[in-house]
């Protein structure tokens, strides 16, 4: 997880205890999933796929204004 932490700062992988911290969940919502995230993890539901920009709660693309 230290390698994941270097590649994807902000998720708190280095401090991971195997459960989602509030900061990790916030990073998922803001940045989307990485290749390190399990697709079967219950917190993945509704998150953007790898390589897609994060979406708001209603599934609309993010807007500037």
N, CA, C and O atoms as a CHARMM CRD file, in Angstrom:
* protein
*
  260
    1    1 UNK  N      0.80700  -1.20000   0.00000 PROA 1      0.00000
    2    1 UNK  CA     0.00000   0.00000   0.00000 PROA 1      0.00000
    3    1 UNK  C      0.85000   1.26500   0.00000 PROA 1      0.00000
    4    1 UNK  O      0.36900   2.34100  -0.35400 PROA 1      0.00000
    5    2 UNK  N      2.08900   1.13800   0.38900 PROA 2      0.00000
    6    2 UNK  CA     2.96600   2.31500   0.32300 PROA 2      0.00000
    7    2 UNK  C      3.18200   2.74700  -1.12300 PROA 2      0.00000
    8    2 UNK  O      3.23100   3.94000  -1.42100 PROA 2      0.00000
    9    3 UNK  N      3.31400   1.75900  -2.02900 PROA 3      0.00000
   10    3 UNK  CA     3.44900   2.07500  -3.44800 PROA 3      0.00000
   11    3 UNK  C      2.18300   2.76900  -3.95200 PROA 3      0.00000
   12    3 UNK  O      2.26600   3.75100  -4.68800 PROA 3      0.00000
   13    4 UNK  N      1.02700   2.26800  -3.56300 PROA 4      0.00000
   14    4 UNK  CA    -0.24400   2.89000  -3.95300 PROA 4      0.00000
   15    4 UNK  C     -0.32100   4.31300  -3.42000 PROA 4      0.00000
   16    4 UNK  O     -0.83100   5.20500  -4.09800 PROA 4      0.00000
   17    5 UNK  N      0.17900   4.53000  -2.21900 PROA 5      0.00000
   18    5 UNK  CA     0.15800   5.86400  -1.62000 PROA 5      0.00000
   19    5 UNK  C      1.03000   6.83600  -2.40900 PROA 5      0.00000
   20    5 UNK  O      0.67000   8.00200  -2.57100 PROA 5      0.00000
   21    6 UNK  N      2.17200   6.36400  -2.89700 PROA 6      0.00000
   22    6 UNK  CA     3.04800   7.21900  -3.71000 PROA 6      0.00000
   23    6 UNK  C      2.40400   7.53100  -5.06300 PROA 6      0.00000
   24    6 UNK  O      2.49800   8.65600  -5.55200 PROA 6      0.00000
   25    7 UNK  N      1.76200   6.55000  -5.65400 PROA 7      0.00000
   26    7 UNK  CA     1.15700   6.72900  -6.97800 PROA 7      0.00000
   27    7 UNK  C     -0.14600   7.52300  -6.93800 PROA 7      0.00000
   28    7 UNK  O     -0.48900   8.21800  -7.89400 PROA 7      0.00000
   29    8 UNK  N     -0.86100   7.41200  -5.83100 PROA 8      0.00000
   30    8 UNK  CA    -2.17200   8.05400  -5.71000 PROA 8      0.00000
   31    8 UNK  C     -2.26600   8.79300  -4.38200 PROA 8      0.00000
   32    8 UNK  O     -2.97100   8.34700  -3.47700 PROA 8      0.00000
   33    9 UNK  N     -1.56200   9.92200  -4.25200 PROA 9      0.00000
   34    9 UNK  CA    -1.61200  10.66900  -2.99200 PROA 9      0.00000
   35    9 UNK  C     -3.02600  11.17800  -2.70900 PROA 9      0.00000
   36    9 UNK  O     -3.80300  11.45300  -3.62300 PROA 9      0.00000
   37   10 UNK  N     -3.33100  11.29200  -1.44500 PROA 10     0.00000
   38   10 UNK  CA    -4.62800  11.81600  -1.04800 PROA 10     0.00000
   39   10 UNK  C     -5.61800  10.76400  -0.59600 PROA 10     0.00000
   40   10 UNK  O     -6.61300  11.09200   0.05000 PROA 10     0.00000
   41   11 UNK  N     -5.36400   9.49100  -0.92500 PROA 11     0.00000
   42   11 UNK  CA    -6.26700   8.41900  -0.51500 PROA 11     0.00000
   43   11 UNK  C     -5.91500   7.85900   0.86000 PROA 11     0.00000
   44   11 UNK  O     -6.74700   7.21600   1.49900 PROA 11     0.00000
   45   12 UNK  N     -4.69500   8.09900   1.31400 PROA 12     0.00000
   46   12 UNK  CA    -4.28000   7.58600   2.61500 PROA 12     0.00000
   47   12 UNK  C     -4.00000   6.09700   2.61900 PROA 12     0.00000
   48   12 UNK  O     -4.19000   5.43500   3.63900 PROA 12     0.00000
   49   13 UNK  N     -3.54900   5.55900   1.48700 PROA 13     0.00000
   50   13 UNK  CA    -3.25900   4.13000   1.41300 PROA 13     0.00000
   51   13 UNK  C     -2.22800   3.69800   2.45200 PROA 13     0.00000
   52   13 UNK  O     -2.35300   2.61200   3.01800 PROA 13     0.00000
   53   14 UNK  N     -1.21800   4.51600   2.71500 PROA 14     0.00000
   54   14 UNK  CA    -0.15200   4.13400   3.65000 PROA 14     0.00000
   55   14 UNK  C     -0.68200   3.93400   5.06400 PROA 14     0.00000
   56   14 UNK  O     -0.11800   3.15800   5.83500 PROA 14     0.00000
   57   15 UNK  N     -1.75500   4.62600   5.40400 PROA 15     0.00000
   58   15 UNK  CA    -2.33600   4.50100   6.74000 PROA 15     0.00000
   59   15 UNK  C     -3.50100   3.52000   6.77300 PROA 15     0.00000
   60   15 UNK  O     -4.15900   3.38300   7.80500 PROA 15     0.00000
   61   16 UNK  N     -3.76700   2.84000   5.67200 PROA 16     0.00000
   62   16 UNK  CA    -4.94200   1.96800   5.56400 PROA 16     0.00000
   63   16 UNK  C     -4.90500   0.83100   6.57200 PROA 16     0.00000
   64   16 UNK  O     -3.87100   0.20600   6.80700 PROA 16     0.00000
   65   17 UNK  N     -6.06600   0.58600   7.15600 PROA 17     0.00000
   66   17 UNK  CA    -6.22900  -0.54200   8.08000 PROA 17     0.00000
   67   17 UNK  C     -7.20600  -1.56600   7.50500 PROA 17     0.00000
   68   17 UNK  O     -7.62900  -2.48200   8.21000 PROA 17     0.00000
   69   18 UNK  N     -7.56300  -1.41600   6.23600 PROA 18     0.00000
   70   18 UNK  CA    -8.47000  -2.35200   5.59800 PROA 18     0.00000
   71   18 UNK  C     -9.92500  -1.91900   5.61200 PROA 18     0.00000
   72   18 UNK  O    -10.79700  -2.66900   5.17300 PROA 18     0.00000
   73   19 UNK  N    -10.19300  -0.74800   6.09700 PROA 19     0.00000
   74   19 UNK  CA   -11.55700  -0.22200   6.07800 PROA 19     0.00000
   75   19 UNK  C    -11.49200   1.23300   5.62100 PROA 19     0.00000
   76   19 UNK  O    -10.44200   1.86300   5.74500 PROA 19     0.00000
   77   20 UNK  N    -12.58200   1.77900   5.10000 PROA 20     0.00000
   78   20 UNK  CA   -12.53000   3.13100   4.53800 PROA 20     0.00000
   79   20 UNK  C    -12.59900   4.22400   5.59500 PROA 20     0.00000
   80   20 UNK  O    -13.58100   4.32600   6.33000 PROA 20     0.00000
   81   21 UNK  N    -11.57100   5.02500   5.66500 PROA 21     0.00000
   82   21 UNK  CA   -11.60000   6.18900   6.55000 PROA 21     0.00000
   83   21 UNK  C    -12.44300   7.27300   5.88000 PROA 21     0.00000
   84   21 UNK  O    -12.65500   7.22100   4.66900 PROA 21     0.00000
   85   22 UNK  N    -12.91900   8.23900   6.63500 PROA 22     0.00000
   86   22 UNK  CA   -13.66100   9.34400   6.01400 PROA 22     0.00000
   87   22 UNK  C    -12.84600  10.05500   4.92600 PROA 22     0.00000
   88   22 UNK  O    -13.39600  10.43600   3.89300 PROA 22     0.00000
   89   23 UNK  N    -11.55100  10.23200   5.15200 PROA 23     0.00000
   90   23 UNK  CA   -10.70500  10.90200   4.15400 PROA 23     0.00000
   91   23 UNK  C    -10.58700  10.06200   2.88500 PROA 23     0.00000
   92   23 UNK  O    -10.58400  10.60400   1.77900 PROA 23     0.00000
   93   24 UNK  N    -10.49000   8.74100   3.04000 PROA 24     0.00000
   94   24 UNK  CA   -10.37900   7.85700   1.88100 PROA 24     0.00000
   95   24 UNK  C    -11.68200   7.87500   1.07600 PROA 24     0.00000
   96   24 UNK  O    -11.65400   7.93400  -0.15300 PROA 24     0.00000
   97   25 UNK  N    -12.79400   7.82400   1.75700 PROA 25     0.00000
   98   25 UNK  CA   -14.08600   7.86900   1.06600 PROA 25     0.00000
   99   25 UNK  C    -14.27300   9.20700   0.35400 PROA 25     0.00000
  100   25 UNK  O    -14.82300   9.24800  -0.74600 PROA 25     0.00000
  101   26 UNK  N    -13.82600  10.29200   0.96300 PROA 26     0.00000
  102   26 UNK  CA   -13.91700  11.60500   0.32000 PROA 26     0.00000
  103   26 UNK  C    -13.05100  11.64400  -0.93700 PROA 26     0.00000
  104   26 UNK  O    -13.46100  12.19800  -1.95700 PROA 26     0.00000
  105   27 UNK  N    -11.85800  11.05900  -0.86800 PROA 27     0.00000
  106   27 UNK  CA   -10.97600  11.01500  -2.03700 PROA 27     0.00000
  107   27 UNK  C    -11.60600  10.18200  -3.14900 PROA 27     0.00000
  108   27 UNK  O    -11.50400  10.54800  -4.32000 PROA 27     0.00000
  109   28 UNK  N    -12.25000   9.07800  -2.80800 PROA 28     0.00000
  110   28 UNK  CA   -12.94100   8.26900  -3.81400 PROA 28     0.00000
  111   28 UNK  C    -14.03500   9.07800  -4.50500 PROA 28     0.00000
  112   28 UNK  O    -14.16000   9.04600  -5.73000 PROA 28     0.00000
  113   29 UNK  N    -14.81300   9.79200  -3.72700 PROA 29     0.00000
  114   29 UNK  CA   -15.90100  10.58600  -4.29700 PROA 29     0.00000
  115   29 UNK  C    -15.37100  11.71000  -5.18200 PROA 29     0.00000
  116   29 UNK  O    -15.97000  12.03400  -6.20700 PROA 29     0.00000
  117   30 UNK  N    -14.24800  12.30100  -4.78300 PROA 30     0.00000
  118   30 UNK  CA   -13.67800  13.42700  -5.52500 PROA 30     0.00000
  119   30 UNK  C    -12.88400  12.98400  -6.74100 PROA 30     0.00000
  120   30 UNK  O    -12.98100  13.59800  -7.80300 PROA 30     0.00000
  121   31 UNK  N    -12.09800  11.92100  -6.59600 PROA 31     0.00000
  122   31 UNK  CA   -11.14000  11.52700  -7.63700 PROA 31     0.00000
  123   31 UNK  C    -11.51800  10.27800  -8.40900 PROA 31     0.00000
  124   31 UNK  O    -10.95500  10.01100  -9.47100 PROA 31     0.00000
  125   32 UNK  N    -12.46600   9.50900  -7.88800 PROA 32     0.00000
  126   32 UNK  CA   -12.80600   8.24600  -8.52400 PROA 32     0.00000
  127   32 UNK  C    -11.86500   7.14200  -8.06700 PROA 32     0.00000
  128   32 UNK  O    -10.93800   7.38200  -7.29300 PROA 32     0.00000
  129   33 UNK  N    -12.10900   5.95300  -8.54300 PROA 33     0.00000
  130   33 UNK  CA   -11.34400   4.77600  -8.13500 PROA 33     0.00000
  131   33 UNK  C    -10.00900   4.68900  -8.86200 PROA 33     0.00000
  132   33 UNK  O     -9.82200   5.27300  -9.92900 PROA 33     0.00000
  133   34 UNK  N     -9.09600   3.95400  -8.26500 PROA 34     0.00000
  134   34 UNK  CA    -7.80700   3.66100  -8.88600 PROA 34     0.00000
  135   34 UNK  C     -7.77100   2.17300  -9.21500 PROA 34     0.00000
  136   34 UNK  O     -8.71000   1.44300  -8.89500 PROA 34     0.00000
  137   35 UNK  N     -6.71000   1.72800  -9.84100 PROA 35     0.00000
  138   35 UNK  CA    -6.57600   0.29800 -10.13800 PROA 35     0.00000
  139   35 UNK  C     -6.37900  -0.51900  -8.87100 PROA 35     0.00000
  140   35 UNK  O     -6.50100  -1.74300  -8.90500 PROA 35     0.00000
  141   36 UNK  N     -6.07900   0.13000  -7.75900 PROA 36     0.00000
  142   36 UNK  CA    -5.89700  -0.56700  -6.49000 PROA 36     0.00000
  143   36 UNK  C     -7.22900  -0.89300  -5.80700 PROA 36     0.00000
  144   36 UNK  O     -7.26400  -1.71800  -4.89400 PROA 36     0.00000
  145   37 UNK  N     -8.30400  -0.26700  -6.23000 PROA 37     0.00000
  146   37 UNK  CA    -9.59700  -0.47500  -5.58100 PROA 37     0.00000
  147   37 UNK  C    -10.30300  -1.70900  -6.13600 PROA 37     0.00000
  148   37 UNK  O    -10.39700  -1.90000  -7.34900 PROA 37     0.00000
  149   38 UNK  N    -10.79700  -2.53900  -5.22200 PROA 38     0.00000
  150   38 UNK  CA   -11.56000  -3.73200  -5.61200 PROA 38     0.00000
  151   38 UNK  C    -12.93200  -3.31500  -6.12400 PROA 38     0.00000
  152   38 UNK  O    -13.61800  -2.51100  -5.49200 PROA 38     0.00000
  153   39 UNK  N    -13.32300  -3.85500  -7.25200 PROA 39     0.00000
  154   39 UNK  CA   -14.62600  -3.53700  -7.83800 PROA 39     0.00000
  155   39 UNK  C    -15.77900  -4.11900  -7.02300 PROA 39     0.00000
  156   39 UNK  O    -16.90900  -3.64400  -7.13400 PROA 39     0.00000
  157   40 UNK  N    -15.51600  -5.12700  -6.21800 PROA 40     0.00000
  158   40 UNK  CA   -16.56600  -5.75900  -5.41200 PROA 40     0.00000
  159   40 UNK  C    -16.74900  -5.07600  -4.06500 PROA 40     0.00000
  160   40 UNK  O    -17.64900  -5.44400  -3.30900 PROA 40     0.00000
  161   41 UNK  N    -15.92500  -4.10200  -3.75200 PROA 41     0.00000
  162   41 UNK  CA   -16.00300  -3.39100  -2.47800 PROA 41     0.00000
  163   41 UNK  C    -17.31200  -2.62300  -2.42700 PROA 41     0.00000
  164   41 UNK  O    -17.65200  -1.93800  -3.39100 PROA 41     0.00000
  165   42 UNK  N    -18.04700  -2.71500  -1.34800 PROA 42     0.00000
  166   42 UNK  CA   -19.37700  -2.10300  -1.26300 PROA 42     0.00000
  167   42 UNK  C    -19.35100  -0.58700  -1.45500 PROA 42     0.00000
  168   42 UNK  O    -20.34100  -0.01900  -1.91700 PROA 42     0.00000
  169   43 UNK  N    -18.26600   0.07100  -1.12000 PROA 43     0.00000
  170   43 UNK  CA   -18.18300   1.52600  -1.26300 PROA 43     0.00000
  171   43 UNK  C    -17.92700   1.96500  -2.70300 PROA 43     0.00000
  172   43 UNK  O    -17.88200   3.16200  -2.98500 PROA 43     0.00000
  173   44 UNK  N    -17.76000   1.00800  -3.61800 PROA 44     0.00000
  174   44 UNK  CA   -17.51600   1.34200  -5.02200 PROA 44     0.00000
  175   44 UNK  C    -18.80700   1.66900  -5.76000 PROA 44     0.00000
  176   44 UNK  O    -18.76300   2.28600  -6.82500 PROA 44     0.00000
  177   45 UNK  N    -19.94300   1.27400  -5.22500 PROA 45     0.00000
  178   45 UNK  CA   -21.21900   1.50500  -5.89800 PROA 45     0.00000
  179   45 UNK  C    -21.43700   3.00100  -6.13300 PROA 45     0.00000
  180   45 UNK  O    -21.36200   3.80800  -5.20700 PROA 45     0.00000
  181   46 UNK  N    -21.70500   3.34300  -7.37300 PROA 46     0.00000
  182   46 UNK  CA   -21.98300   4.73000  -7.71000 PROA 46     0.00000
  183   46 UNK  C    -20.76400   5.58200  -7.99400 PROA 46     0.00000
  184   46 UNK  O    -20.90300   6.75700  -8.33200 PROA 46     0.00000
  185   47 UNK  N    -19.56700   5.01800  -7.86500 PROA 47     0.00000
  186   47 UNK  CA   -18.35600   5.78800  -8.15300 PROA 47     0.00000
  187   47 UNK  C    -18.01000   5.68800  -9.63000 PROA 47     0.00000
  188   47 UNK  O    -18.37700   4.71000 -10.28200 PROA 47     0.00000
  189   48 UNK  N    -17.30900   6.68300 -10.17300 PROA 48     0.00000
  190   48 UNK  CA   -16.92100   6.61600 -11.58000 PROA 48     0.00000
  191   48 UNK  C    -15.92900   5.48400 -11.81300 PROA 48     0.00000
  192   48 UNK  O    -15.16700   5.11000 -10.92200 PROA 48     0.00000
  193   49 UNK  N    -15.95300   4.95400 -13.01700 PROA 49     0.00000
  194   49 UNK  CA   -15.00500   3.90000 -13.38400 PROA 49     0.00000
  195   49 UNK  C    -13.61200   4.50000 -13.53300 PROA 49     0.00000
  196   49 UNK  O    -13.45600   5.71700 -13.62900 PROA 49     0.00000
  197   50 UNK  N    -12.62000   3.64700 -13.55200 PROA 50     0.00000
  198   50 UNK  CA   -11.24300   4.10600 -13.72000 PROA 50     0.00000
  199   50 UNK  C    -11.12100   4.87000 -15.03400 PROA 50     0.00000
  200   50 UNK  O    -11.57900   4.40900 -16.07900 PROA 50     0.00000
  201   51 UNK  N    -10.50100   6.03500 -14.96500 PROA 51     0.00000
  202   51 UNK  CA   -10.26800   6.84200 -16.14700 PROA 51     0.00000
  203   51 UNK  C    -11.40600   7.77800 -16.50000 PROA 51     0.00000
  204   51 UNK  O    -11.26400   8.59900 -17.40600 PROA 51     0.00000
  205   52 UNK  N    -12.53600   7.67500 -15.80700 PROA 52     0.00000
  206   52 UNK  CA   -13.65200   8.58200 -16.05000 PROA 52     0.00000
  207   52 UNK  C    -13.61800   9.69400 -15.02500 PROA 52     0.00000
  208   52 UNK  O    -13.22300   9.46900 -13.88100 PROA 52     0.00000
  209   53 UNK  N    -14.02700  10.89200 -15.41500 PROA 53     0.00000
  210   53 UNK  CA   -14.07200  11.97100 -14.42500 PROA 53     0.00000
  211   53 UNK  C    -15.14400  11.68900 -13.38600 PROA 53     0.00000
  212   53 UNK  O    -16.15800  11.07100 -13.71100 PROA 53     0.00000
  213   54 UNK  N    -14.95300  12.11900 -12.15300 PROA 54     0.00000
  214   54 UNK  CA   -15.98300  11.94400 -11.13000 PROA 54     0.00000
  215   54 UNK  C    -17.27900  12.63400 -11.55000 PROA 54     0.00000
  216   54 UNK  O    -17.26600  13.63100 -12.27200 PROA 54     0.00000
  217   55 UNK  N    -18.38700  12.08300 -11.08600 PROA 55     0.00000
  218   55 UNK  CA   -19.70000  12.65000 -11.38900 PROA 55     0.00000
  219   55 UNK  C    -20.36800  13.07000 -10.09200 PROA 55     0.00000
  220   55 UNK  O    -20.00800  12.60400  -9.01100 PROA 55     0.00000
  221   56 UNK  N    -21.34500  13.95500 -10.21600 PROA 56     0.00000
  222   56 UNK  CA   -22.06100  14.35200  -9.01200 PROA 56     0.00000
  223   56 UNK  C    -23.03800  13.24900  -8.60600 PROA 56     0.00000
  224   56 UNK  O    -23.10400  12.20600  -9.25500 PROA 56     0.00000
  225   57 UNK  N    -23.78100  13.47700  -7.55200 PROA 57     0.00000
  226   57 UNK  CA   -24.67300  12.44700  -7.02300 PROA 57     0.00000
  227   57 UNK  C    -25.74700  12.00800  -8.00600 PROA 57     0.00000
  228   57 UNK  O    -26.26400  10.89600  -7.89400 PROA 57     0.00000
  229   58 UNK  N    -26.08800  12.84400  -8.95000 PROA 58     0.00000
  230   58 UNK  CA   -27.16700  12.53200  -9.87500 PROA 58     0.00000
  231   58 UNK  C    -26.65100  11.95100 -11.18600 PROA 58     0.00000
  232   58 UNK  O    -27.43100  11.74100 -12.11500 PROA 58     0.00000
  233   59 UNK  N    -25.36300  11.69000 -11.27400 PROA 59     0.00000
  234   59 UNK  CA   -24.78900  11.08300 -12.46700 PROA 59     0.00000
  235   59 UNK  C    -24.43600  12.06300 -13.57500 PROA 59     0.00000
  236   59 UNK  O    -24.00300  11.64100 -14.64700 PROA 59     0.00000
  237   60 UNK  N    -24.60600  13.34800 -13.34500 PROA 60     0.00000
  238   60 UNK  CA   -24.27600  14.34000 -14.36300 PROA 60     0.00000
  239   60 UNK  C    -22.78100  14.63600 -14.33300 PROA 60     0.00000
  240   60 UNK  O    -22.16100  14.59500 -13.27000 PROA 60     0.00000
  241   61 UNK  N    -22.20000  14.93300 -15.49500 PROA 61     0.00000
  242   61 UNK  CA   -20.78100  15.29900 -15.49600 PROA 61     0.00000
  243   61 UNK  C    -20.55500  16.56300 -14.65900 PROA 61     0.00000
  244   61 UNK  O    -21.46000  17.39000 -14.54400 PROA 61     0.00000
  245   62 UNK  N    -19.38000  16.72200 -14.08300 PROA 62     0.00000
  246   62 UNK  CA   -19.09400  17.93500 -13.30900 PROA 62     0.00000
  247   62 UNK  C    -19.15100  19.17500 -14.19800 PROA 62     0.00000
  248   62 UNK  O    -18.84300  19.11700 -15.38800 PROA 62     0.00000
  249   63 UNK  N    -19.55100  20.30200 -13.59700 PROA 63     0.00000
  250   63 UNK  CA   -19.65300  21.56300 -14.33400 PROA 63     0.00000
  251   63 UNK  C    -18.70500  22.58900 -13.73000 PROA 63     0.00000
  252   63 UNK  O    -18.36400  22.52700 -12.54900 PROA 63     0.00000
  253   64 UNK  N    -18.29100  23.52900 -14.56500 PROA 64     0.00000
  254   64 UNK  CA   -17.44200  24.60600 -14.06600 PROA 64     0.00000
  255   64 UNK  C    -18.25100  25.65400 -13.32700 PROA 64     0.00000
  256   64 UNK  O    -17.76800  26.22100 -12.34700 PROA 64     0.00000
  257   65 UNK  N    -19.46600  25.92600 -13.76800 PROA 65     0.00000
  258   65 UNK  CA   -20.28500  26.98400 -13.17900 PROA 65     0.00000
  259   65 UNK  C    -21.63100  26.45000 -12.76600 PROA 65     0.00000
  260   65 UNK  O    -22.46000  27.19900 -12.24800 PROA 65     0.00000
